[in-house]
Amino acid sequence: MTEDRADESRAGLGVAVVSGGSRSLGRVLVERLLADGWRVATFSRTANEFVEQTAEKNPDTFHWEAVDLADPERLRAFTRSVARRFGRVDLLVNNAGVLHQELLLTTTAQRIETLIDTNLLAPILLTQACARLMVRGGGGAVVNISSINAIRGYRGVAAYAAAKAGLDGFSRSLARELGAFNIRVNSVVPGFFESDMTANVTASNRERIQHRTPLDRLGTAEEIADAVLFLASSRGGFITGQSLVIDGGITC
Ligand SMILES: NC(=O)c1ccc[n+]([C@@H]2O[C@H](COP(=O)([O-])OP(=O)(O)OC[C@H]3O[C@@H](n4cnc5c(N)ncnc54)[C@H](OP(=O)(O)O)[C@@H]3O)[C@@H](O)[C@H]2O)c1
C-alpha cells in the first residue's frame, strides 16, 4: 500500500477530536479532516452557522457540543460522548486557546488563573482522556497548538506565554510516556496568522509584525493547518516530542 493509500484508509476509519473547531484555525482543521474522510468531534463555547451547517451536512461524521475549556467536568463529559458516539479517538488537536493582552502588573489573579486553566490545564486534561482511548485503540497522534510566545518574549502576554511554554514541555514529556503505545505527541508553534484572534491587531502593530517577518506577511490558518495535518499523518510517522515553528521566520 502506498503512503497515500495508508493515510486514506486510516483517515477513513479515524476519529479526530479538535478543540475550538467553530472558527479560524479550528474551523479549517474540521473542514479539511472531514474532507479527508475523518469523523470529527469538536466543541466551542457557542454554536455558530458553521457548526450548525456542518452538523446538518455530516450527520454521521460530525459531532459538536457546547463546552467551556474552563469546566473540567464538561470536558470529561464531552470525551465520554465522543467515545459513545464514535467508539475511539485517533487524533487530538488541542487548538482552542484564549489570548488576553495586559501587563502582568495590572492583571487580576482571576484572569491569570483563567489563562492557565484554559490554555494549559484544559489541554492536559483533554489529552489524558483522549490518550486513554488511543491506548485502547492501539495508537494515535496528539498535536498541541502552541505559540511563538512560548519561545520569544513579548510584552503583555506573560501568563499566556507561560501556558504555551508549558504545553510544549508537556508535549515533549508525554511523547516519552506514550511512544510505547504508538502515540505520537508534537506541538505546532505558530507565529501571527490571520484569524479572529488577530482581527483586532492595530494597523501599526500589524506593520511592525510584517516588518520583522522575513516573509513580510502574517500567515494563514491554512498554512498552520498544513503543519498540523502533516504531523497527524503517516508522513510525520517518525516525529514525536517535537515543536514545529511555522512563523514566516519571525523568530529566526
Ligand atoms: N491567531 C494567531 O496569530 C495565533 C498565533 C499563535 C498561536 N495561536 C494559537 O492558535 C490556536 C487557534 O487560534 P485562533 O486564532 O484560530 O483562535 P480564535 O480565532 O480565537 O478561535 C478560537 C476557537 O476556540 C474556541 N474557544 C475559545 N475559548 C474557548 C473556551 N474557553 N472553551 C471552549 N472553546 C473555546 C472558540 O469558540 P468560542 O469562542 O465559541 O468558544 C473558537 O472556536 C490557539 O491555541 C491560539 O492560542 C494563534
Ligand as a Chemical Component Dictionary entry (heavy atoms), coordinates in Angstrom:
data_LIG
# 
_chem_comp.id                   LIG 
_chem_comp.type                 NON-POLYMER 
_chem_comp.pdbx_formal_charge   0 
_chem_comp.three_letter_code    LIG 
# 
loop_
_chem_comp_atom.comp_id 
_chem_comp_atom.atom_id 
_chem_comp_atom.alt_atom_id 
_chem_comp_atom.type_symbol 
_chem_comp_atom.charge 
_chem_comp_atom.model_Cartn_x 
_chem_comp_atom.model_Cartn_y 
_chem_comp_atom.model_Cartn_z 
_chem_comp_atom.pdbx_ordinal 
LIG N1  N1  N 0  -4.023  33.703 15.621 1  
LIG C1  C1  C 0  -2.728  33.756 15.870 2  
LIG O1  O1  O 0  -1.987  34.634 15.369 3  
LIG C2  C2  C 0  -2.086  32.730 16.767 4  
LIG C3  C3  C 0  -0.701  32.760 16.929 5  
LIG C4  C4  C 0  -0.097  31.781 17.714 6  
LIG C5  C5  C 0  -0.866  30.801 18.309 7  
LIG N2  N2  N 1  -2.216  30.806 18.151 8  
LIG C6  C6  C 0  -2.961  29.715 18.776 9  
LIG O2  O2  O 0  -3.654  29.018 17.741 10 
LIG C7  C7  C 0  -4.857  28.458 18.265 11 
LIG C8  C8  C 0  -6.040  28.864 17.401 12 
LIG O3  O3  O 0  -6.073  30.278 17.374 13 
LIG P1  P1  P 0  -7.147  31.091 16.517 14 
LIG O4  O4  O 0  -6.503  32.385 16.185 15 
LIG O5  O5  O -1 -7.696  30.213 15.443 16 
LIG O6  O6  O 0  -8.249  31.341 17.668 17 
LIG P2  P2  P 0  -9.699  32.024 17.605 18 
LIG O7  O7  O 0  -9.879  32.689 16.289 19 
LIG O8  O8  O 0  -9.818  32.884 18.808 20 
LIG O9  O9  O 0  -10.685 30.755 17.739 21 
LIG C9  C9  C 0  -10.643 30.040 18.937 22 
LIG C10 C10 C 0  -11.600 28.846 18.880 23 
LIG O10 O10 O 0  -11.591 28.231 20.176 24 
LIG C11 C11 C 0  -12.887 28.347 20.800 25 
LIG N3  N3  N 0  -12.692 28.705 22.214 26 
LIG C12 C12 C 0  -12.112 29.816 22.698 27 
LIG N4  N4  N 0  -12.161 29.816 24.046 28 
LIG C13 C13 C 0  -12.778 28.672 24.417 29 
LIG C14 C14 C 0  -13.149 28.100 25.666 30 
LIG N5  N5  N 0  -12.889 28.737 26.827 31 
LIG N6  N6  N 0  -13.782 26.917 25.674 32 
LIG C15 C15 C 0  -14.062 26.276 24.512 33 
LIG N7  N7  N 0  -13.741 26.765 23.297 34 
LIG C16 C16 C 0  -13.121 27.951 23.243 35 
LIG C17 C17 C 0  -13.587 29.462 20.025 36 
LIG O11 O11 O 0  -15.024 29.325 20.056 37 
LIG P3  P3  P 0  -15.917 30.081 21.205 38 
LIG O12 O12 O 0  -15.391 31.484 21.309 39 
LIG O13 O13 O 0  -17.329 29.985 20.742 40 
LIG O14 O14 O 0  -15.702 29.312 22.461 41 
LIG C18 C18 C 0  -13.044 29.221 18.615 42 
LIG O15 O15 O 0  -13.716 28.142 18.009 43 
LIG C19 C19 C 0  -4.950  28.939 19.717 44 
LIG O16 O16 O 0  -4.438  27.948 20.577 45 
LIG C20 C20 C 0  -4.029  30.151 19.740 46 
LIG O17 O17 O 0  -3.517  30.384 21.031 47 
LIG C21 C21 C 0  -2.853  31.740 17.403 48 
# 
loop_
_chem_comp_bond.comp_id 
_chem_comp_bond.atom_id_1 
_chem_comp_bond.atom_id_2 
_chem_comp_bond.value_order 
_chem_comp_bond.pdbx_ordinal 
LIG N1  C1  SING 1  
LIG C1  O1  DOUB 2  
LIG C1  C2  SING 3  
LIG C2  C3  SING 4  
LIG C2  C21 DOUB 5  
LIG C3  C4  DOUB 6  
LIG C4  C5  SING 7  
LIG C5  N2  DOUB 8  
LIG N2  C6  SING 9  
LIG N2  C21 SING 10 
LIG C6  O2  SING 11 
LIG C6  C20 SING 12 
LIG O2  C7  SING 13 
LIG C7  C8  SING 14 
LIG C7  C19 SING 15 
LIG C8  O3  SING 16 
LIG O3  P1  SING 17 
LIG P1  O4  DOUB 18 
LIG P1  O5  SING 19 
LIG P1  O6  SING 20 
LIG O6  P2  SING 21 
LIG P2  O7  DOUB 22 
LIG P2  O8  SING 23 
LIG P2  O9  SING 24 
LIG O9  C9  SING 25 
LIG C9  C10 SING 26 
LIG C10 O10 SING 27 
LIG C10 C18 SING 28 
LIG O10 C11 SING 29 
LIG C11 N3  SING 30 
LIG C11 C17 SING 31 
LIG N3  C12 SING 32 
LIG N3  C16 SING 33 
LIG C12 N4  DOUB 34 
LIG N4  C13 SING 35 
LIG C13 C14 SING 36 
LIG C13 C16 DOUB 37 
LIG C14 N5  SING 38 
LIG C14 N6  DOUB 39 
LIG N6  C15 SING 40 
LIG C15 N7  DOUB 41 
LIG N7  C16 SING 42 
LIG C17 O11 SING 43 
LIG C17 C18 SING 44 
LIG O11 P3  SING 45 
LIG P3  O12 DOUB 46 
LIG P3  O13 SING 47 
LIG P3  O14 SING 48 
LIG C18 O15 SING 49 
LIG C19 O16 SING 50 
LIG C19 C20 SING 51 
LIG C20 O17 SING 52 
# 
